[in-house]
Amino acid sequence: MMLAGIPVFIKIVKQIFGLDLVETFGQNTILLSLSLVVNILTCLYIFNIVRTGYSLPVVSLGLTIRNWKSDIKTGLKHYLIVLPVIIAAGFIVDFVLRAFGMEPEQQDIINNILSEDSLGVLAFMVFFGMLAAPIVEELLFRGFLQSAVRITCDKMQTVLISGFVFALIHWNAHVFLQIFVLGLLLAYLFEITGSLIAPITVHICHNTITLAFLISYKHILKSHV
């Protein structure tokens, strides 16, 4: 849906109604809005599979707040330990790429944030990155994928597969190692807590820190460079 469905939908609307959504509302607004719709539909589809296909409660996806306070503390504690590793991974990849004469390629969302001038659209992007994306991605990669993989794999294999697929789906070699390390942490937290609270907390914190840095660079640091 993300790679093919959204572009097709935009073309269909233009052909039938003569309305160019991108030109009318802006590329970032349309892509984020449609992405949010796709994410919601994905969650509903997952719920349907679990509830109808397997007759399981949604709690089986890790949607429980039974020990939410301790889960949040566990997530934050582990994140503070792993954060230096994530940062170091970024520096290592950047150094290696530049050593071979290759310019690191930023993710599309980063380029969009740095180039976006509308405060409203920027706020929408921040909301999407800080809340919507972490919740949906954790439900998909940890709650659904990891729970399914665990049926046939041991804990170590499950964590590795969940982290690898999570990094792979971001389609960016420059940040693959960083996201892989983050994905391993998120998968590990889900394994030890059995809840999505800890990985969602870490995911929100990581995205918030990243977005805060990007916005600071865009509005403060960039003007002095």
N, C-alpha and C positions, 0 to 999 in steps of 0.2 A: 504493500500500500504506500509506503513512504517513497520508494524508488520509482514506482511506475504508476500507482493509483492516483496520487496527487497531480502529477503533470497531465495525466489523461483527463481527470476531472476538470482541471482548469481549461483544457482545450474544448471539452464538451460544452461547458458553460459558455465559452466564447462563440462556438459554432451555433448553438441553439438560441441563446439569448442576446448574442452580439455584445456581451459584456466581458471586457478584459479585466479579470479580477486583480491581476498583478499591477496593471497600470492604474486601476481605480483606487485600490487600497494600499498598494505597496507590496513588494515581494516578501519582506520579512513578516508583515502582518498576516498575509494569506498563508504562507508556509507554516507559521506558528499556529494559526487558528486551525488549519486542516490537520496539522500534526497532533494537536490536542484532541480533535475529534477522533482521529485514528487511534490514539492512545486509549481513549475512553471505550471505543468499540472493541479494542483488543482486550481490555480488562473484562468487559461484559462477556466476550467470547470465552475467556479463560474461566470465568465463573460458571458459564453454561456447561463447559466441558467437565468441570469438577463436580458440579451439582447434578447435572443430568446424565452425563456419560459415565461417571463413576460413583454417583450417589454419596459423595463425600461432603462434609461441611466446609465452609470457606476457611475455617480454622486450620485445616490441613495445609493451607497455603502460607501459614505463618501469621495470619491476621488475628492476632490476639494481643491484648494489652494486660494480661494477667500480672506480669512482672515488669511493667513498663519502666519504672524508676530505675531498677537495677540494670535493665537492658540498655537504657540510655547511658548510664554510667560506664557500663562495660564497653559500649561502642566508643564513647569519647576517650576512654583510657587507652584502648587499643589503637585508636586513630592517632593520638598524640605520639605513640611509639612508632607507628609505621610512617607517619607523615615525612620525617627526614629521609626515609628510604625512597618515597615517591618523588620528593624534590631532587634527590641525588640521581635517580633514574632519568629524570628530565635533563639534567646537566650532562650526564654520560651520553645519552642519545644525541643531544645537541652537539657535543664535542666531537663525537665519532662522525656524524654527518658532515660537519664543517671541515673535518680533517680530510674527508674524501671529496671536498669541493662541492657538496650538495647543500642547498639552502633548505632548512627545515620548513615544512609546509604546515601552516596553522589550520586548525579545524574551521569549518565553515561558520559555526556559531560564533567563534572568536572574531573572525573577520566581519561578520554581520554586526556584532556589538560595537566594534571599533569604527565601523563606517556609518552606523545609524545615528541620525541627528534628531529624530523625533523622540521627545521624552516619553510620550504615551507608549510608543512602540517599544522603546527601551525598557520601560517598566513591565510591559507584557513579556518581553524576553527574559527579564530577571525573574518574574513570577514563574515562567515556564521552567527555567533552569534550576531555580531554587526549590520548587515544590512539586510541580506536575511531573517533570522528568524523573526525579529520584523515586517518587512513589510508584509510578508506573513501571520503571525499569527494575526496581526491586521485586515488585510483584511478578514480573515476567521472568527475570533471570534467576532470582532466588526462590521465590514462592512456588513458581510453576516448573521452570526448567530444572533447577537443582533438586527439587523434590522428586521429579520424574527420573533423573539420572541416578539418584540414590538407590533406586529399586534394583539396579543391576551393577552398581559400582560401589567400592568401599569409600570411606569418608575422604581420603586423600585424593582419589581419582575424581570424586564428585566436586571437591573444591577446585581442583585444577581445571576441569572441564567448564565449570561455571565461570571462573575467572577468565579463561581463554576466550570463550564465546562472547563474554561481555566486552572484552577488549577488541576482539575481531569485528564486532558489529559496528564499532565507531569508525571503521574505515579510514584510519590515519596512522601511517607508519611512525610518524614523529612522536606521537603520544601513546603508542601501543604499549610500551613497557610500563609507563606510568599507570595507565588504566588497568593493565594486567595485574600489577601489584595491588592497586585499589580493589580490583575485582576479587583477588584472592582473600583480601581482608574481609570484604563484604560477605563472601561465601563462608569463610571461617566463622564469622560472627553468627550467621544464620545456623550453622551447624551446632554451635555450642549453646545458643539460646533457644533455638526452635521457634523464634519469632522474627518478624520483619522490623520490629522496632529499632533494634540495634543497627542493622545495615541501612535502614532509611535515615536514621539520625546521622550516621557517618556520611552518607551520600549527600544529604542536605548541607552538612557542614563543609564538605569538600567543595561542592558547587558554589556555596555562598562565598567561601574564601577566594575561589577562582574568579567569580564574578566581581567581587569587591576590588580585587587587584586590577582587573581589566577596566572597570569603570574609573578607578583612581588614575590609572594610566591614561585613559581617554580624556579625562577632564582636568587632570592636574599635572601629572608627570610629562605627558606628551607635549604640552605647551612649553616646557622648559628644556626639552631635548633638542 
